[in-house]
Amino acid sequence: MILFGLLTTFFISENVWARSLKASADKLSQEASTIGIALSIFGLALGGIYFVLGRQDASTKLTQALMGILVLLLAPSIVSFIKGLV
């Protein structure tokens, strides 16, 4: 299953080659963000399954997954805020 996910990611992902180092870094961060969102949705689904099964740590898993999604979605705003400070 993990191998299928990795192969699918490599076949679907865009070409990361670019003309400059900054463009390469931007493309790489875009791909990393896409993979991070996919993994966070998987974590959210896993936390939901734990909740349905009645596991004791389900609330912790769901909270961690939601915080991960929040950080990933707010990452561009965080970076632009830090750039504004400098």
PyMOL commands that set and color helices and strands:
alter all, ss='L'
color gray80, all
select helices_A, chain A and resi 2-12+21-53+58-85
alter helices_A, ss='H'
color red, helices_A
deselect
rebuild
show_as cartoon
